[in-house]
């Protein structure tokens, strides 16, 4: 297990020869964008993600005198957008967790950059063998090398539940990926429930249970948006349409 190493490696990072003691029970998560759903929900997620396995009220405080970090403040220079993640979006961010300070600053060029900064911040935190939590002091200036960083999942040949897809999206966010390429239909099955042509899934899905409703797809798209990930559904045609064989239309 690493101790405060960032993944993927930031564009520029300076680690200091200092670590901060951090108390999960009293640590404060701040934002300059109160009411911004993307940031508000991200802060709620990272309260748990930054301290995996921690039981509230059971913080182990190290003995001795150590510098401590009391809070983190997150901001986006572009404010809080209403649009979805898109190709070429600015995901750059800066983190200042410097010696002598009692708080960490995360500054994203956009809300998407702020999300990437929160992920990097959570990776600076680690737990020692005695159960105490620490933050590695660092200054980070980062942006992605590639605008499209994705994973393709084929749910036509191997159906996956919504919960499993969401788990995959969470893992993508932890690796700062930004595209979920959803190969949703193919010759083997047609699990998408079309409101205009419902027979496609009625005849083409493996079973009536192995389908994705419109509401479920919307839910996955919104789930991904909150993590700075865009969803690209793929519908093969005119080839790869064997699952349509039972459909007349």
N, C-alpha and C positions, 0 to 999 in steps of 0.2 A: 504494500500500500504506500502511495506517495504521501509526502507531507507538504501540502500546499503547492503542488505542481499544476499548471494550467494546461488543459487539453481542449482543442488543438493548441499547439505552441503559438502564442500571440506574435503579432508582427514585431513589436518591441516590448520587452519586459525587463524591469530592473528589480531584482530581489535584494532586500536589505538584510543585514545581519541582525535581525531583531524579529521577535514574534510577540504577538499580543495575546494576553489571556482574554477569553470571551465567554460570557455567561449566557447560555441559551435562554434561561428563564427571564432575564432582565434586558436582553438585547432588544433595541428598538429599530424598527424598519420604517423609514420615512420616504415620502415621495413629494415632489414639487407639483404633482398633478392629481390632487385629490378628486375622486370621482371618475378617474380614467379607469375603465374596467380592465383593460389589458394590464396596466401596472398594478392595480389593486389586487387582482387575482394572482398575478405573478408573485407579489410579496407574500400572499397567503401560502402559496405553494412552497416558496423558498424558506419560509419559517421552519418547514419540516425537512426539505431537501438538504438544507445547509447543515443540519444536525441529525443525520440518519440514526435511528435507533434510540434517540434521546427521549426519556420519559419526563414530561413537565414536572417541575418541582424537585427533580432529582439531580440537579447540576452538581458536579464535583469541582469544587473550587481549589486550585493549587495553593499549597502553603508557600509563604515567602512573599516578596515584593516584586510584582511584575507590572509592566505597562498593560493597560487594558483598553479594549475597544468597546464603546457603549452603544454605537448606532451606525447605521448606514443610511445614506440619502441618495435616492435615485432621481434622475431628471433626464428629460429629452429636450434637445434644442428646438425640435420641430413640433413640440407639444404632443397632444394626443389625437391621432387621426381616426377617422371613421372607416377608412378604406381597408381592404384586405392586403396581406403581403403580396408583393408583386416582383417580377423579374427586375433586377437592377436596383432594388431598394438599398438604401444606405444602412449598413449594419455596423458602422464603426462606433467605437466607444473608448472611453478612458476610465481608468480606476486609479484613485489615489488612496493608498493605505500606507501612509508614511510615518516613520518614527516621530514621536512627539505629539501625534494627533490622537484625539479620543474618538474620532469618527472616520468612516470611510465614505468617499464620494464616488459615485458612478455617474458619468455624464455620457449619454448616448446622443449621437447626432440626430437620431430619430428614435421613435419608440422601439423599433426593432433592434437598434443598437443597444438600447437600454436593457432589453431582454438578454442579449448576448453578454452584456456586462454583468448582469445578475448571476448568470451561469458561471462565469469566470470567478466572480466573488465567492460563490459557494464552494468552488474548488480550492480556494486559498485556505479554507477552514479544514482542520483535521483534529482527530482525537488521539491523545497519547495512551499509553498502556494503563495508566492509572484512571482513565476515564475523564480527564480534563480536556476542555476544548481550547484550541489555539488558532490564531489567524496569522498567516505569514505576511510580513510587511512587504509591500511591492508597489511599484508604479507601472501601469500597463497602458499601452496605446495600441489598439488592435483594430483590424478590419479584415474581412475575408479575402482570400486570394481569388476565389472563384465565385461568381454570382449565383450559379446553380449548383447546389450541393444536396443531392437527393438520394432517396431509396425507392426502388420499385418493388411493389408487392402485388403478387398475382393471386387474386381471390376467386378467379374463375376455375382454375385447376385445383385449387386447395382453399376451400372456404374458411375464412377466419372470422371470429365473432367481433362485434364492435369493441368489446373490452380489450381484446388482443390488439386490434388496430390502434386503439388509444395508447396502449402500453408501448407500442412501437413508436408512436409519435412522441411520447415522453422521452424515449431513448434517443430519438433524433434530436430533440431539443438539447439534451445533455451533451450531445456531440456537435452542437451548433449547426446542424443541417437545416435546410430551409424549403425543401420540396418533397412532398409525399406523392409519388407517381403511382396512382391507383389503377392497376390493370384489372378492371372490375369485371369484364366479360370476355369470353372467348368461345371457341367451338365446344369446349367441355361443358360449360354451364353459362347461364345468363341470370345471375342473382339480383340484378337491378330491377326493382318493381316500377315499371313505367306506368304513369297514370293514364297515358294516351293509348298504350299498347300493353295492357296487363297480361295478355296471353304469352308474351315473350318470357316472363319469369314463371308463369304458371306451367308452361310447357318446357322451358329451358333450364330451370333451376334443378339442382340435385334432388331437393325435396322442398315442400312448402316452408320448412323452417330455415332453409339455407338461402335466405334472401336478405337484401338491404332495402328498407323502405326509404321513401323520400325524406321523411323526418330523421331517420338515422343518418342518412348522408349529410343532411344539413347540420346535424349535431357534430359529426366528425369534422366537417369544414370549420365550424365555429371553435371546436376544441383545438384544432390545429392553428387557427388564427391567433388564439390567445398565447400561443407559443412561437409566433413569428414564422409559421410554416404554411405555405400555400399548397393546396390540394389540386392535382391535375388528374381527373378521371380519364381513363382511356377506354373508348368504345370501338372495337375493331369492326371495320366494314370497308369494302364489300367482302373481303376474305375473313376467315376465322369465324364464320357464322353458322357452324354446324349445330349449335344449340337452338337455332331458330327453326329447325326442321319440322317441329310439331306446330309451328305457328302459321296460320293462314291470314294473310293481310297484305 
